[in-house]
């Protein structure tokens, strides 16, 4: 595992470096520049607040190919009934704040530190991070956020205050943008996203798609 220099924004090549359980480096900082550079390489931070920053590129990688989205009959009925309305980039701060505060099964705290949250807010202010909001009336009841890198959307976190809210928002987002998106990076496995069609692919395949995407930008 490589220790990062806080004064130099660099990472080991994730294709050549296989760290323990997908960890390729530790240390460094959470600056806008480092986070943006890391995601272009397929690397993301995930750590317990107060501990050393860990940088991950797991193998295999959990992704969704937009054309492989699965929508159940029950979810299609919910969408057709217009139970929810949707927006993008209308309340990024509300979405990320709710993601930070959302209770997670098997977790007592949050991996989304205040410092990391502020970095993503700055990335949004620069037009690099985006949010998808799910509403019932004027109440924000679900949503998610991530980084848009060319034709790849790197999802970070989602939340739902009512049943099916985040799932409906995800389906809406994929169906609306599937012609412009080649891949959605979901990072690590969840049953929630697997039910929507996400799957594991080898890290080398994911990095190849990301590299080709970066070259086209």
Buried (B, 14 or more C-beta within 10 A) or exposed (E): EBEBEEEEBEBBEBBEBEBEEBBBBBBBBBBBEBBBBBBBBBBBBBBEEEEEBBBBBBBBBBBBBBEEBEBEEEBEEBBEEEBBEBBBBBBBEBBBBBBBEBEEEEEEEBBBBEEBBEBBBBBBEEEBBBBBBBBBEEEBBBBBBBBBBBBBBBBBBBBBBBEBBBBBBBBBBBEEBBEEBBBBBBBEBBEBBBEBBBBBBEBEEBBEBBEEBBEEE
